[in-house]
Amino acid sequence: MPDQRRYCYVSGLRLGVPALEELCAQGRPPSLMVSYPAELAHRCGYTDFEELTRRHGLPHLRAADINTDEVRDALHAHRIDLMVVAGWSQLVHEEVLASLPLGGVGLHPSPLPVGQGRAPIPWTILRDMRSSAVSLFHLTREAFSGDIVDRIWFDVAEDVTATGLYERTGQLQSELLVRNLDALLEGRAPRRPQAGHGSVWPRRRPSDGHLDLSAAGRDVDRMVRALADPYPGAFAMFGGARITLCGGRLSGEAVGGDPGQIVSAGPGREWGVTCGDGSVYVPESLRVDEGVRAEPTSLAMFRPGRYFDVPSEHMMADTRRTPLPGSELSFPGPQYRGDHDSDHRVGQDEPRGLKHR
């Protein structure tokens, strides 16, 4: 690595840790690390980089805004030539990029130009994609539109969770950056314009994880997998309590009842909840309100025969406004008829409604 070429590594998320760890292990550390301050710890995947940077003796700046004078002064003081962004929910302004001799590059866990925008890992699962990619691209004034440096394609398992996909894309981003860093610092990295039909994946909010248990079991399972750690989780209401399903599975043996009804799913007080197509989803861990994770069988409140609450029109309104990327249809949401709640996709039989308890 030429001594005169120096780079800054920007990340506030766990997704950016593997690449930084590997670069430091190879003796190719950044000359400056910029990460999120503690007040942004509520963001999904937030990581405090202080211990890591201290261990490797890296200059470390915390910033909520990458475009401030403080950041620009630090870039100048550390003679930074290149900015590498690996997990930062903010556009780097053109003035900042122009101040760097080599500009900036970003890492994004989608096959750009497909998957521009927010929440790429949950959307990859919600769209039921069977392959995806991590992309390394040049930063420009328009988000996610810069030329491609390199990408790595990979298969997406049918039962993948956000937790597993998050870990895998972090490792692949590390591989991608490590193999291209020298070329980037020497100014000879490839620049291939993005080609093909693009798509923008919208931001997701915690309320978008509200489950409609009149949906098919495969859709309930997909939602739970897509919003697993480090995301807020898919949830349903039970007796006024917010129940977050942190993980689980569809049962091939349990006999279902009405949608939203708790049924016996096995020995040891194991239970599941019936979905709209009669299949049974069996939680493996859950969280009640803001409590810690718990074993479902340890909570006496979930007795077979009881029902989860029917989502109200107000509670599901935000979910219905969240579009499924690549589709003209809204993301599945309930249609209300009297005291029943139903949800359907095109080509899916009309499910039964949830009963009031």
Secondary structure, 3 states (H helix, E strand, C coil): CCCCCCEEEECCEHHHHHHHHHHHHCCCCCCEEEECCHHHCCCCCECCCHHHHHHHCCCEEECCCCCCHHHHHHHHHCCCCEEEECCCCCCCCHHHHHCCCCCEEEEECCCCCCCEECCHHHHHHHCCCCEEEEEEEECCCCCCCCCEEEEEEEECCCCCCHHHHHHHHHHHHHHHHHHHHHHHHCCCCCCECCCCCCCEECCCCHHHHECCCCCCHHHHHHHHHHCCCCCCCEEEEECCEEEEEEEEEEECCCCCCCCCEEEECCCCCCEEEECCCCCEEEEEEEEECCCCEECHHHCCCCCCCCECCCCCHHHHHHHHCCECCCCCCECCCEEEECCEEEECCCCCCCCCCCCCC
